[in-house]
Amino acid sequence: MKKLLAFIPLLAGGAWAGTTLVAGNQTEPAYNDLIAHLNERSPVPFVVESYEKGYLKSTAITKVMDSKAANADVVLRLKHEMSHSTIAMDDAGTRVGKSAITTTLLLDEPMNPDLAEMLEGFSGQAPFELISHVGVSGEAVNTLRLNPYQLEKDGGSINAGGGEVRFTVDADQAIYGSGEMLPIKAVDLSQNQELFSSEGIDLAFDMKLHESGFYQGTQSFNIESISGIDVRTGSEFAFSDFTFDANNDLSGETGNGKIVLAIGDIKSMLPVNSGSLEVSTDGLSIAAMTGFKQMMNELENMSQSDMEAAQTMMSDYAKLMTELFQGGSSISYRLIANNDGGTAATDMTINRNEDAAEFSNETTLGDLLLSLSGEINLDADGGAVDLTPMGFMLQAPPASDFISFDGNKYNSKIVLADNVIDLNGTPFPLDMMLGPYLDMSLADAMVFLQ
C-alpha cells in the first residue's frame, strides 16, 4: 500500500509547473510532459489512457500501474479536467489569465482490491481533489484537499477530519507551501476504547530543484499531540510537541544536510520524558546519490529470484557507499534523552580525511581506516542512566572498560585518528589489534562478511 499511495505527493510535485495552459492546443503536450516528469520519479508507472480535447475544457485519464512489467495490473485511474479559458468562474474558483486543472480519483473503475476496501471510508466521495491554477509564466498555484474519512469495520472505527495543503510550483520547479491535517482517531468499538488519536498536524516546505534531480531547501513537520495504546502489550503512550525539521543544500559536486527530530513530552513505559536526535552530513557526492536513486528504481523491478542480479547490486551498493563518502566528507549524530534523573547525551562524528584517495576493490581495510577520523562522546547524569536497565550494565565489564563513572557522571571519549584508537586517553594501535586483517582488500572483506 505504501508503494501504491506514493503517487499523491508525486502528482503534487509535478503539478503542471513550467507550462502555459491558456489555450486548448497547449494542454495535451503539457499533460504528456507531466506524465513523463512523474515517471522519472515514481516507483509506480503512470500511463496515458485517454485524452479528449475540447474548446473550453479537455479531459484526460491516467492509469497508475502496479509495476513496470508488460503484464502489470491497473491499480487506479486519475481524471484530469483542464479548463483552459482565460476568464472563468467554476468549481476551481475565479481566475483571470490562468488555466485550471482539477485532478480526482475515478472511483467507478476497477482498482486494487486492498485500495478499494480502504477507500470505503470516503463514502463514495473522492478521497482527494488537487486543483492547479497555471498562469502564462508557467507558475502553478495548487490546493490539495483531503476529504474526511470514516470507516467502521471488524469491531473498530477510524475517523479522520481531512486536511488541506496549499503550495506553489514555479516554472523552474521550485516548490513551497504549507498545510494541516484535522484530528485522526481510531477506536476499538467492542471495548469502547480509544486506540489512537492525533491533533494539531501541520507541515511546511520550501524546496528548489537542483540540476541533479534532487530537491534542496527546508521541510518541517509538527504534531501537537499523539496518544494511544500498544495493542500488543496494552500499555498506553502519549507524546506532544513532536517536530521534524530537515534542510539540505547542494553546491558544485557535493551536498550537505541536517535532520532534527525532537519530542517535547513523552509518556510511556520507557524511562524517557523528552529527547532529540540530530543527524548532519557534509561533503557527500551528488553523483553517488544519483547512483543510489537509480539503484532504487532498479530494485523496484528486480525479480526476487534473480540471485545473480542481487549479488551485482550488493557490489554496486558497496561501491556507491565508498564514493558517497569522498575525501572531506563527514557524518555526525547527536542523541539527547531526558528523564526524572537528569540528562544523557551522546554524539558521534566520522570524517574522511581531505586528501583521502578514492576507494577501489583493491583498497585494503588498513587504507580505509587510515582515511578516517572520528570521535564518540558520552556525557550522562548517573541518575538518568540508573533509571534505565543500562545503569547496571555500564558499571560492569565490558562496558566499564570503555565508560568511566565518578559517582555522578558517566563519561567516555573514543577518538580514531592515524589508525590509532584513543580510549579515554589510552592509545590502542589498530595494527596491534587487527593485525593481518588490515591487509585484506575491500573485495575480499565483502566476500568474508557474506
C-alpha positions as CSV (number, residue, x, y, z in Angstrom):
1,M,0.0,0.0,0.0
2,K,2.8,2.4,0.8
3,K,4.0,2.0,-2.8
4,L,0.6,2.5,-4.3
5,L,-0.1,5.7,-2.4
6,A,3.2,7.3,-3.4
7,F,1.6,8.8,-6.4
8,I,-0.2,11.6,-4.4
9,P,2.9,13.7,-3.5
10,L,4.5,12.9,-6.8
11,L,1.4,14.2,-8.6
12,A,1.5,17.3,-6.5
13,G,5.2,17.7,-7.2
14,G,4.7,17.6,-11.0
15,A,1.7,20.0,-10.6
16,W,1.9,21.3,-14.2
17,A,4.5,23.9,-13.5
18,G,6.5,25.2,-16.4
19,T,3.6,25.0,-18.8
20,T,1.3,27.8,-20.0
21,L,-2.2,26.2,-20.2
22,V,-4.1,29.1,-21.6
23,A,-5.1,27.7,-25.0
24,G,-6.6,24.3,-25.6
25,N,-3.9,23.3,-28.0
26,Q,-1.3,23.6,-25.2
27,T,-3.0,21.3,-22.7
28,E,-2.2,17.9,-24.4
29,P,1.6,18.4,-24.7
30,A,1.6,19.8,-21.1
31,Y,-0.2,16.7,-19.9
32,N,2.3,14.4,-21.7
33,D,5.1,16.4,-20.1
34,L,3.6,15.9,-16.7
35,I,3.3,12.1,-17.2
36,A,7.0,11.9,-18.3
37,H,8.0,14.0,-15.3
38,L,6.2,11.8,-12.9
39,N,7.6,8.6,-14.4
40,E,11.1,9.9,-13.8
41,R,10.5,9.9,-10.0
42,S,7.7,7.4,-9.3
43,P,8.1,3.8,-8.0
44,V,4.9,3.0,-9.9
45,P,4.4,3.9,-13.6
46,F,1.8,6.4,-15.0
47,V,0.3,5.6,-18.4
48,V,-1.9,7.8,-20.6
49,E,-5.2,6.0,-21.2
50,S,-7.2,8.7,-23.0
51,Y,-7.3,12.4,-23.9
52,E,-10.4,14.3,-25.0
53,K,-9.8,17.7,-26.4
54,G,-12.4,20.4,-26.2
55,Y,-12.7,24.2,-26.9
56,L,-13.0,25.3,-23.3
57,K,-12.3,22.1,-21.5
58,S,-10.2,19.0,-22.1
59,T,-10.3,15.7,-20.1
60,A,-7.5,13.2,-19.6
61,I,-7.5,9.8,-17.9
62,T,-4.2,8.5,-16.4
63,K,-3.7,4.9,-15.4
64,V,-1.5,4.1,-12.4
65,M,0.0,0.6,-12.7
66,D,1.3,-1.8,-10.0
67,S,4.7,-2.2,-11.7
68,K,6.6,-1.6,-14.9
69,A,6.1,-5.1,-16.2
70,A,4.4,-5.6,-19.5
71,N,1.5,-7.5,-17.9
72,A,1.1,-5.1,-15.0
73,D,-2.3,-4.5,-13.5
74,V,-4.1,-1.2,-13.2
75,V,-4.1,0.0,-9.6
76,L,-6.3,3.1,-10.1
77,R,-7.2,5.8,-12.6
78,L,-6.9,9.5,-12.2
79,K,-9.2,12.0,-14.0
80,H,-7.8,15.5,-15.0
81,E,-10.3,18.1,-16.1
82,M,-8.5,21.0,-17.7
83,S,-10.3,24.3,-18.1
84,H,-8.3,26.5,-20.4
85,S,-10.5,29.5,-20.8
86,T,-8.7,32.8,-19.9
87,I,-11.6,34.2,-17.7
88,A,-13.9,31.9,-15.7
89,M,-15.8,31.2,-12.5
90,D,-16.2,27.5,-11.9
91,D,-15.6,24.8,-9.3
92,A,-11.9,25.7,-9.4
93,G,-12.6,29.3,-8.4
94,T,-12.4,32.6,-10.1
95,R,-9.4,33.1,-12.4
96,V,-8.2,35.6,-15.0
97,G,-5.4,34.7,-17.5
98,K,-5.0,31.2,-15.9
99,S,-5.9,27.7,-16.7
100,A,-7.3,25.3,-14.1
101,I,-6.8,21.6,-13.7
102,T,-8.8,19.5,-11.3
103,T,-7.4,16.0,-10.6
104,T,-9.5,13.4,-8.8
105,L,-9.6,9.6,-8.4
106,L,-12.0,7.7,-10.6
107,L,-14.0,5.5,-8.1
108,D,-16.1,3.7,-10.7
109,E,-13.2,2.0,-12.3
110,P,-11.6,-1.4,-11.4
111,M,-8.7,-0.9,-8.9
112,N,-6.5,-2.8,-6.5
113,P,-8.9,-4.7,-4.0
114,D,-7.0,-3.5,-0.9
115,L,-7.1,0.1,-2.0
116,A,-10.8,-0.2,-2.9
117,E,-11.5,-1.6,0.6
118,M,-9.6,1.3,2.2
119,L,-11.5,3.8,0.2
120,E,-14.8,2.7,1.5
121,G,-14.3,5.2,4.4
122,F,-14.8,8.1,2.0
123,S,-18.5,7.0,1.5
124,G,-18.4,7.3,-2.3
125,Q,-16.7,10.6,-2.4
126,A,-13.3,11.3,-4.0
127,P,-10.6,10.8,-1.4
128,F,-8.7,13.9,-2.6
129,E,-9.0,16.8,-5.1
130,L,-6.0,18.6,-6.5
131,I,-6.8,22.0,-8.0
132,S,-4.0,23.6,-10.0
133,H,-4.1,27.2,-11.4
134,V,-1.5,27.7,-14.1
135,G,-0.6,31.2,-15.4
136,V,1.2,32.4,-18.5
137,S,4.5,32.5,-16.6
138,G,4.3,28.7,-16.0
139,E,3.7,29.1,-12.3
140,A,1.2,26.6,-10.8
141,V,-0.7,27.5,-7.6
142,N,-2.1,24.3,-6.1
143,T,-4.6,23.2,-3.4
144,L,-4.7,19.6,-2.4
145,R,-7.8,18.8,-0.4
146,L,-8.1,15.5,1.5
147,N,-11.7,14.7,2.3
148,P,-13.0,13.5,5.7
149,Y,-12.8,9.7,6.3
150,Q,-14.9,7.4,8.5
151,L,-14.8,3.6,8.4
152,E,-16.3,1.0,10.8
153,K,-15.1,-2.5,10.2
154,D,-14.2,-5.6,12.2
155,G,-15.1,-4.1,15.5
156,G,-13.2,-0.9,15.1
157,S,-13.6,2.6,13.6
158,I,-11.3,5.2,12.1
159,N,-12.2,8.8,11.8
160,A,-10.1,11.5,10.0
161,G,-11.1,15.1,9.6
162,G,-9.3,15.5,6.3
163,G,-6.9,18.3,5.5
164,E,-5.5,20.8,3.0
165,V,-2.1,21.6,1.5
166,R,-1.5,24.8,-0.4
167,F,1.6,25.1,-2.5
168,T,3.1,26.8,-5.5
169,V,5.4,25.3,-8.1
170,D,7.2,27.8,-10.3
171,A,8.4,27.4,-13.8
172,D,11.8,26.3,-12.5
173,Q,10.2,23.5,-10.4
174,A,10.8,25.3,-7.1
175,I,8.0,24.3,-4.7
176,Y,6.9,26.0,-1.5
177,G,3.8,25.8,0.7
178,S,2.1,24.6,3.9
179,G,-0.8,22.6,5.1
180,E,-2.6,21.0,8.0
181,M,-4.4,17.8,8.9
182,L,-7.5,17.7,11.1
183,P,-7.7,15.2,14.1
184,I,-7.4,11.5,13.5
185,K,-9.0,8.9,15.8
186,A,-9.1,5.1,15.9
187,V,-11.4,3.3,18.4
188,D,-11.9,-0.4,19.4
189,L,-15.7,-0.4,19.4
190,S,-16.0,-3.8,21.2
191,Q,-14.1,-2.4,24.2
192,N,-15.2,1.3,23.7
193,Q,-11.5,2.1,23.9
194,E,-9.6,4.7,22.0
195,L,-6.6,3.1,20.3
196,F,-5.1,6.1,18.7
197,S,-5.6,9.9,18.3
198,S,-3.7,12.8,16.9
199,E,-4.2,16.6,16.9
200,G,-2.5,19.6,15.5
201,I,-0.7,18.2,12.5
202,D,0.9,20.8,10.2
203,L,3.7,20.9,7.6
204,A,5.7,23.5,5.6
205,F,8.3,23.3,2.9
206,D,10.4,25.5,0.6
207,M,12.4,23.5,-1.9
208,K,14.3,24.2,-5.2
209,L,15.0,21.6,-7.9
210,H,18.8,21.0,-8.4
211,E,20.1,20.1,-11.8
212,S,20.9,16.6,-10.4
213,G,17.2,16.0,-10.0
214,F,17.2,16.3,-6.2
215,Y,15.3,19.0,-4.3
216,Q,17.2,21.2,-1.8
217,G,15.8,23.5,0.8
218,T,13.8,23.2,4.1
219,Q,11.0,20.9,5.3
220,S,9.2,20.8,8.6
221,F,6.5,18.6,10.1
222,N,4.9,19.2,13.5
223,I,2.4,17.3,15.7
224,E,0.8,18.9,18.7
225,S,-0.1,15.5,20.3
226,I,-0.5,11.8,19.7
227,S,-1.8,9.2,22.2
228,G,-2.8,5.6,22.0
229,I,-2.5,2.0,23.3
230,D,0.1,-0.6,22.2
231,V,-2.3,-3.4,21.2
232,R,0.5,-6.0,21.8
233,T,1.1,-5.1,25.5
234,G,-1.9,-3.0,26.4
235,S,0.4,-0.2,27.6
236,E,-0.6,3.4,27.0
237,F,1.6,6.0,25.3
238,A,1.4,9.7,24.6
239,F,3.7,12.4,23.3
240,S,3.4,16.0,22.4
241,D,5.4,18.8,20.7
242,F,6.8,16.4,18.1
243,T,8.9,18.3,15.5
244,F,10.7,17.1,12.4
245,D,12.9,19.7,10.6
246,A,15.2,19.0,7.6
247,N,17.3,21.1,5.4
248,N,19.8,20.3,2.7
249,D,21.9,22.2,0.2
250,L,23.6,21.1,-3.0
251,S,26.6,23.0,-4.3
252,G,29.0,22.0,-7.0
253,E,29.5,18.2,-6.8
254,T,28.6,17.8,-3.1
255,G,25.7,18.2,-0.8
256,N,25.1,18.7,2.9
257,G,22.1,18.4,5.2
258,K,20.7,18.3,8.7
259,I,17.7,16.4,10.2
260,V,16.4,17.2,13.7
261,L,13.8,15.0,15.3
262,A,12.5,16.2,18.8
263,I,9.7,15.2,21.2
264,G,8.9,17.7,23.9
265,D,7.0,15.4,26.3
266,I,6.8,11.6,26.3
267,K,4.5,9.4,28.5
268,S,5.1,5.7,28.0
269,M,6.6,2.6,29.7
270,L,10.1,3.8,28.6
271,P,12.1,5.9,31.2
272,V,12.3,8.9,28.9
273,N,10.5,12.2,29.3
274,S,11.8,14.0,26.2
275,G,14.5,13.7,23.7
276,S,16.0,14.7,20.4
277,L,18.1,13.3,17.5
278,E,20.2,15.4,15.2
279,V,21.9,13.9,12.1
280,S,24.2,16.1,9.9
281,T,26.1,15.3,6.7
282,D,28.6,17.3,4.8
283,G,30.5,16.9,1.5
284,L,28.5,13.9,0.2
285,S,28.9,13.1,-3.5
286,I,25.9,14.1,-5.6
287,A,27.0,11.6,-8.3
288,A,26.8,8.8,-5.8
289,M,23.4,10.0,-4.5
290,T,22.2,9.9,-8.1
291,G,23.5,6.3,-8.4
292,F,21.5,5.3,-5.3
293,K,18.4,6.7,-6.8
294,Q,18.9,4.7,-10.0
295,M,19.6,1.6,-7.9
296,M,16.3,2.0,-6.0
297,N,14.4,2.2,-9.3
298,E,16.1,-1.0,-10.5
299,L,15.4,-2.7,-7.2
300,E,11.7,-1.9,-7.6
301,N,11.6,-4.0,-10.8
302,M,14.1,-6.7,-9.9
303,S,12.9,-10.3,-9.6
304,Q,13.3,-11.7,-6.1
305,S,14.6,-15.0,-7.6
306,D,17.4,-13.3,-9.6
307,M,20.3,-14.0,-7.2
308,E,22.9,-13.0,-9.7
309,A,21.4,-9.6,-10.1
310,A,21.1,-9.3,-6.3
311,Q,24.8,-10.0,-5.9
312,T,25.7,-7.5,-8.5
313,M,23.6,-4.9,-6.8
314,M,25.2,-5.6,-3.5
315,S,28.6,-5.0,-5.1
316,D,27.3,-1.8,-6.7
317,Y,25.9,-0.7,-3.4
318,A,29.2,-1.1,-1.6
319,K,31.0,0.8,-4.4
320,L,28.5,3.7,-4.2
321,M,28.9,3.9,-0.4
322,T,32.6,4.4,-0.8
323,E,32.0,7.0,-3.5
324,L,29.4,8.8,-1.4
325,F,31.8,9.5,1.5
326,Q,34.6,11.0,-0.5
327,G,37.6,13.0,0.8
328,G,36.5,15.8,3.1
329,S,33.0,14.3,3.8
330,S,31.6,13.7,7.2
331,I,28.5,12.5,9.1
332,S,27.6,13.2,12.7
333,Y,24.9,12.1,15.2
334,R,23.8,13.7,18.5
335,L,21.2,12.0,20.7
336,I,19.8,13.6,23.9
337,A,17.4,12.0,26.3
338,N,15.9,13.3,29.5
339,N,14.1,11.7,32.4
340,D,13.4,12.3,36.1
341,G,17.0,11.5,36.9
342,G,18.7,14.0,34.5
343,T,20.1,14.1,31.0
344,A,22.1,11.7,28.9
345,A,23.8,12.9,25.7
346,T,26.0,11.1,23.2
347,D,27.4,12.2,19.9
348,M,29.5,10.7,17.1
349,T,31.3,12.2,14.2
350,I,33.1,10.3,11.3
351,N,35.2,12.2,8.8
352,R,37.0,11.1,5.6
353,N,40.3,13.0,5.5
354,E,40.6,15.8,3.0
355,D,43.4,14.1,1.0
356,A,41.8,10.6,1.1
357,A,42.1,8.6,-2.1
358,E,39.2,7.1,-3.9
359,F,38.2,3.6,-2.9
360,S,38.5,0.6,-5.1
361,N,38.1,-3.2,-4.7
362,E,41.9,-3.4,-4.1
363,T,41.8,-0.8,-1.3
364,T,42.8,-2.5,2.0
365,L,41.0,-2.2,5.3
366,G,44.1,-0.6,6.6
367,D,44.0,2.1,3.9
368,L,40.2,2.6,4.6
369,L,40.7,3.1,8.3
370,L,43.7,5.3,7.7
371,S,41.5,7.6,5.6
372,L,39.0,8.0,8.5
373,S,39.0,10.0,11.7
374,G,36.2,10.3,14.2
375,E,35.1,10.8,17.8
376,I,32.4,9.3,20.1
377,N,31.5,11.1,23.3
378,L,29.2,10.1,26.2
379,D,28.1,12.5,28.9
380,A,25.3,11.2,31.1
381,D,24.0,12.0,34.5
382,G,24.2,9.0,36.8
383,G,20.6,9.5,38.0
384,A,19.3,9.5,34.4
385,V,21.1,6.3,33.5
386,D,20.2,4.5,36.7
387,L,16.5,4.8,35.9
388,T,17.1,2.5,32.9
389,P,18.4,-1.1,32.6
390,M,21.7,0.5,31.3
391,G,22.7,1.5,34.8
392,F,23.8,-1.9,35.9
393,M,25.3,-2.8,32.5
394,L,27.5,0.3,32.3
395,Q,29.2,-0.4,35.6
396,A,30.2,-3.9,34.7
397,P,32.6,-5.3,32.1
398,P,32.8,-5.0,29.2
399,A,31.0,-1.6,29.2
400,S,33.0,-0.4,32.2
401,D,36.2,-0.9,30.2
402,F,35.1,1.9,27.9
403,I,33.0,4.1,30.1
404,S,34.1,5.8,33.4
405,F,31.8,6.6,36.3
406,D,32.7,9.0,39.1
407,G,29.6,8.5,41.2
408,N,27.7,11.3,39.4
409,K,28.5,11.1,35.7
410,Y,29.1,8.5,33.1
411,N,31.7,9.7,30.6
412,S,33.6,8.3,27.6
413,K,35.6,9.7,24.8
414,I,36.8,7.5,21.9
415,V,39.0,9.0,19.2
416,L,40.1,7.4,15.9
417,A,43.0,9.0,14.0
418,D,46.0,7.7,12.1
419,N,44.9,4.1,12.7
420,V,45.0,4.5,16.4
421,I,42.0,4.4,18.7
422,D,42.4,6.6,21.8
423,L,40.1,5.3,24.6
424,N,39.7,7.8,27.4
425,G,43.4,8.8,27.0
426,T,44.8,5.3,26.4
427,P,46.0,4.6,22.8
428,F,45.4,1.3,21.0
429,P,47.1,1.0,17.6
430,L,44.9,-0.9,15.1
431,D,47.8,-2.9,13.7
432,M,48.2,-4.5,17.1
433,M,44.5,-5.2,17.4
434,L,43.6,-6.3,13.9
435,G,47.0,-7.5,12.6
436,P,46.7,-9.3,9.2
437,Y,43.1,-8.2,8.7
438,L,44.3,-4.7,7.8
439,D,45.9,-6.1,4.6
440,M,42.6,-7.6,3.4
441,S,41.1,-5.9,0.4
442,L,37.6,-4.5,0.4
443,A,36.6,-7.0,-2.2
444,D,37.8,-9.9,0.0
445,A,36.2,-8.3,3.0
446,M,32.8,-8.2,1.3
447,V,33.1,-11.9,0.5
448,F,34.2,-12.6,4.1
449,L,31.2,-10.7,5.5
450,Q,28.7,-12.6,3.2
